[in-house]
Amino acid sequence: MRSQYCFGKWQSGELTAAQAARLCRKAAELRQTVADYPLDKVLRLLSRAQKRWQDPAYSLRQAAEKALPGVTGFSPAMVRRGLQELCWTFDADFLRQKMDAELPGHEGLGACRWEPLGAVLHVLAGNVFVARPVPWSKAC
C-alpha cells in the first residue's frame, strides 16, 4: 500500500490521475495565500527547521532515522547521511542566493510581485527521500 503526504495529511492508496488533479486544484486555490506570506518569515521558519534537523538528538530526526531504512531500503548510515545532506537545503542564505539567481529583482519591485502562474505536482520515487543538486553558483 502506498501513501502520500498532501497538505498536512497522510493519504493511503495509489495516487490516481483524478487525485493528482484534485491536489493541483487545491494548490491553485491556496496560491494567493502562499504568495501573500512574507518571505522573511518563510526563511526564518526554514532556518529553525534546519537547526532542529541538524541535531541528531531531535526526536523527529531520530524517528526518521528509525523508520526510513525499512521504508526506503537504505542502510541506517545512508539515511543519516541523507538527512544530513537534506539540512543544507533549509539554509536561508542558500535559498536567498538561489532566489537572487533565478528571480532577479524579486525584492524592491514595488507593486510588481513574483507569484506562481499555477500549481506544480512533484512526484518523487518512493525509495528516494533526498537528492542533492549541483552546488549553486551565481555564475551558472
N, C-alpha and C positions, 0 to 999 in steps of 0.2 A: 504494500500500500504506500503510495506517495503522499507527501504532504507539502503544503506551501504556506509561507508566512506572508499574509497580504493585509496591509493596512492595520497592523497590530493584532491580527488574529490568525491562528493556525487553522488551515483547512485540510481535510484529508481527501484522498482520491486523486485520480489523474486530472490534470488541468486540461480542460476541453477548449476548443476554439470559442465556444459561446461564453465560457467563464472568463477567458482571456479578454474577450470583447467587453464584458461587464467590468472587469478590472480597469480597462482603458477608459471606459466611460466615467467610472468613479474618479479616476485620476484627473480627467478633464474637468469634472465638477469641482475638484479641490484646487485646481490650478491657481485661481486668484488668491486663495488663502495662502498658498505657498509663496506666490510672487510678492505678496504684501509683507511677509515676515522679514524682519530686519536681518541683514547678512551678518552683522557683528554678533547677534545673539546665536545664530547658527554656528558660527566659528567658535564662540565660547563654549557652547554645548559640546561640539566635537572635540575640543581641547580637553574638556573634563572627561569625556569618554576615553580619549587616548590615554590619559594618565591612569584611569582605572584599569583599562585592559592591559597596560604595560606591567601592572603589578601582578606577579604570579600568585599572590595571596587573595586576589579579588575573587569573590565567591562565584560570579558568573563565568569568569575565565576558568576557574577550577572545574565548574560543571561542564563547560565546553570541552576542556581537555579530557574529561572523563567520557563524555558522550561521543565526540567526533570520531575517534578511532573505529568504533563499531558502526557508525553511520557511513563513513567515507571509505573505510578500509585502509586508511593511512596509519602508520605507526604512531605511537604516542609522541615520539621525538619529532616526527614530521608535523604533527598537529601543533605542538608547542612552537615549532619554527614558523608555521603558517600564521599562528596568532600573533607572534612577534612581528612578522612582516606586515600583517594587517594594520597594526597600530600606527605605522607611519602615515597611512592614508588619511588619518584623522588630524594630521598636523595642520594647524591654521596657517602657518607660513607657507607650507607647500600648496595648500588649497588656494591661498590668495595669489601665489605665483602662477599657478595653473590658470586661474581666472584672468589674471592680467594678460597672459599669453593668448588665451582662447577667446576672451571677451574684452579686447582693448577698449578703454574708455568706459568700462562698466560703472565707474564712480564719477560723480560730478556731472551727470548728464541732465540735471535739472528735471524737466517734465518727461524726458525720454527715459525709458527703463528697458532692461533686458528681461524678457519674460518668455517662458516656453511657448512654442507655437502649438503644442499639442502634448499628448501623452505618449510615452515610450514604455513598452513592456519588455523587460530584460529577463530572459530565461537563462539560467546557468545550469551546467551539468550537476547532477546530484552528488557526485563524488569529488567535486572541486569547490572548496569553500573559500579559497583565496587565490588571487593571481596578481603578480607584481608586474606593473607596466615598466617600460623602459624608463630609466631615470629622466626626470623632467629637466628641460633647459629652455630658457627664453630664446636661445638661438635656433631652436627647432622650427 
